[in-house]
Amino acid sequence: MRLLLLAIATLAIRAQEIIPARPAPADYQAQATAGPLSLAADFQGRTVPAPSAFILKSHLVVEIAIFTRDFQFNTGHFTLKLNGKIPVLAQTAGMVGGSLKYPNWEGDKGITASAGLGNANVILGRQNTPRFPGDRRNEPTRPPGSPAPTPSEQPEFAPWDWVEKLAWADGPGKGPAAGLLYFPFQGNLAKLKSIELVYNGPEGPATLALRGSTASPAKSATPARKP
């Protein structure tokens, strides 16, 4: 019985950490369907909508909701197309959290790589890893002589924890459900005239226009009425 109660408590905590999906796709900035898959999305800029919101300096944040009852989520099926150029592939929550916890995570030793996604190329961004698990070489240091932090000074969850808790995880899911994906970008947000979330999965392709659009508008099948 005690183990059962602990398991129920753990599930309750995890449920509270998931971003709840809104009532309908229309409640989001953009909507699209790919076969049976119903998608919706909001562009959050650089803001992570945690209880105490914070900014990511090197990433863009997109909230994605899926309303299909049963689905298989795969981060690799989503890219972000900026100003109509080569799509940018999402980075894992661990990499994004690492860039927060270790400010020099993305240093000069990073490697910029590209990979194929169908017939298109995508930008992966810098692929940096610490030298070993728990590497503290880039962890901020306290001023000399300052007292050690007390437990009350430590936040319940650090920003890098929220990055992972609010992120989409690959695997089976049931809709409606929502979560965040993070895309590397260090440029000026004001210069992004068009932002498109591109889905390319087994159900088929779909594009969600989050800001402007480079896609040509569909032609109407019926002629316009004369005034």
N, C-alpha and C positions, 0 to 999 in steps of 0.2 A: 504494500500500500504506500509506503514512504517513497519508493522509487517511482511509483505511478504519479504521485503528487509532484515530485521533482520534475518529471517529464512534462506534466501539464504546465507547470510554472515556466519551464524553459520555452515551450511553444508559445505561451502568452507573451513573453518578453520579445521573442522574435517577431511575432505578429505586429507588435507596436512599433518595431523598427522599420517595417516596410512602408513605403509611401502608398497610401490608399489611392486606388484609382477613382477618378471622378465618375459621376453617374452615367455619363454618355460620352462618346467620341466628340460630339459637338462642343463639349465643354473645354476642349483643347484647341490650341492655335491651329493645328493642321491635322487632317484625317486622310486615311487611304485604306484601300483593301488590296490584298494579294491573294487571289483565290478565296479560300474560306477564312483567311487571317484578317482581322479587323485591327488596324493600327491607329494610334493618335499620338501627338507629340507636342511639347512646348519647348521653346528655346529659352534657357535660363541665363544666357550670357556666360559669365564666369562664376556665378553664384551657386553654392551648394545649399539647398534649402533645408538645412538642419535646424533643430530648435533654436540654436544661435547661429544664424546664417554667416557664412564666411566666403571669401573670394579665392579662386585658384588663379595664380598668375600666368600659368603656362597651358591652361586647358579651357575648352569650352564645355558647357554642361547642357545636356539634352535630357529632358524627362520623357520617357516613352511609356505609353500605356497599351496593353493588349486586351481586347474585349472578347476574343474567341475563347470558348469554354476550355478546350484542351489544346495546348500548343507546346512546341519544343523551342526554347529560346537559345539562340546562338549569336553571341556578340559579333562574330566574324561576318554575319550577314548584313550588318549595318555600317554604313560609311556616311561621312558628312562632306558634301560638295560645297566648296566655298568659292563664290564668284565664278561659278561655272568651270573651275579648274579640276585637277586630279583629285578624286575623293580621298579623304583622310580617314584612316582606320581607327577605331576606338582603341584606347589603351586600357589595360587591366586596372582594376581598382587598387591592386597592390603597388603598381608602378606610380599611380597618381598619389597614393598615400605616402609612398616613399619620398616623392619629391617635396612633400610637405614636412615630413619628419626629418629629412636630411636635405637642407636647402641647396647643397651643392651636388645633389643626386644627378642632375643633368649638367655635367661639366664638359670640359673640352675633350674628354676622352670618350664622349658618347659617339655613337655611330648612327647616322641617318640611313635608313634602309627603305627599300620599296619592295612590294610583292604584288603578285597578280591576283585579281579577283574576277574570275570569268575572263572576259576579253579586255578588262580595264586594269590599269595600274592604280595602286593606292599608296599613300605615304604612311609609313609606320611611325616616324619620329625617332627620337633617340631611345636606344635600348640599353639603359644602364642598370647595373646591379651592384650591390655592395660586395666588398671583398669576401665577406663571410656572414652567416646569420648573426644578427645583432650588432653588425658593424656600427660603431659609434663615432667614426672619424669626423663626420660632419654634423654631429649633434651639437646644438648651441650650448655654450658653457656659461655658467653663472659667474658674475664678477668675483674676483678674489676677496675672501673674507666674508662673503655673504652667507647667511645661514642656509642650511639645507631646507628644501621645501617640506612643509608639513602635509599630511594627508588631506587636510581641509583645503589646501591651495591647489590640489590636483583636480582638474575637471573630471566629471564622471566618465565622459568620453572625449578623447582628443579629436581634433579635426580629421586626422587621418583615419580614425576609427569610423567616423560618420561617413567618410568617403566610401568605405567598404560596406557599411551597413545599408546605405541607401542605393548601392549599385545593383544592377541586374546581374544575376548569376546564371551561367549556362545550365541548361537542363530542362526537364519537363515542368510545366506550370499549368495553372488553371486561371482563366480570366473571370472577371476583370482584375488586372494586376498592373502595377506600375513600378518604375525604378529609373535609375539614372545611368547614362553612359557618358564617358569622358573622352574628348577628342583633343589631341595636342594642337595648340595654336598660340603663338607668342606675338602675333601682330596686333594692329590697331582694330578694335571692334568696329569703329566708325567707318572703316574702309571696306567692311563686308556688306556689299550691296545685295548679294543674294546668298542665302543659306538653305541648302536642301538636304534633308535626311533621306538617304537612299537605302531601300531594303532590297536585297537580292538573295532570296531564299528558295527552297524547293517549291513553295506555293506560287512563285512567280515574282516579278519585280514590282516595286511601288516607290513613288517619290512623294515626300511630304515637304511642301514649301514652307519654311520657317521664317524666311525674310526674302521678299522679292522672289523671282524665279527666272531661271535661264531657259526653261522649257517653253516651247511654242504653244500658244493657246489652241485648244482643240476647235476645229471649225464646226459650226452648227449644222446639223443635218437638214434643218428647215430654213427656208429663206426668210430674211427679216421682213416684217410687215411694213408697208409704205404708210407714212403718216397721213 
